[in-house]
């Protein structure tokens, strides 16, 4: 069975990154913004794994492993912030976050 060419993987990751960037820039709900950031991170991770596989190296996959562990911590902190915003304001709009100072 033939492997998928690297160019196809890079097109897929470009599309995923674009959808994630559009979600960050266009949406106002904090949860959707966090999911969009995760989508962008996973697009980069797929590109790293595809490039590492195309070049026959393992370093890209190791970097993605460490990146996923950092992403898990980022999700935990992000969800804690969303809960704090929800408890204090009763909504999770990005525009309302600047009100939380003080």
Buried (B, 14 or more C-beta within 10 A) or exposed (E): EEEEEBEEBBEBBEEBBEEBBEBBEEBEBBEBBBBBBBBBBBBBBBBBBBBBBBEEEEEBEEBBEEBEEEBEEBBEEBEEBBEEBEEEEEEBEBEBEEEEEE
